[in-house]
Amino acid sequence: FDGRNGRLSSHLPWDDPRRGWTFVSAGLGDADLDGYFRALNQIGYTGPISIEWEDSGMDRLHGAPLALKYAREHVYDLPESAFDSHFSNR
């Protein structure tokens, strides 16, 4: 990357192939989400999980539900609390 075409610092649109990468739906990219979910399950994590959905190559009404389905298939137990309440100062 030369700074003009970097991952975050660029004048190019998000879906421009010259960026060297692009946002994709959960489970479709290079991140080892399967490994992350396995690790969380192995340590018994029961807190909330947040997945940001961005995919310039897919309509959000189609892609966001697919990403949610992917996450639900990999999380064995539902979280015990809502995201915000899990991190509140009680």
Protein Blocks (a to p, Z undefined) as FASTA:
>chain_A
ZZjmmmklccbdfklmklopacddehiambdfklmmmmmmmnopabdcddddddfkbcfk
lmmmmmmmmmmmmmmbacfbdfklmmpcZZ
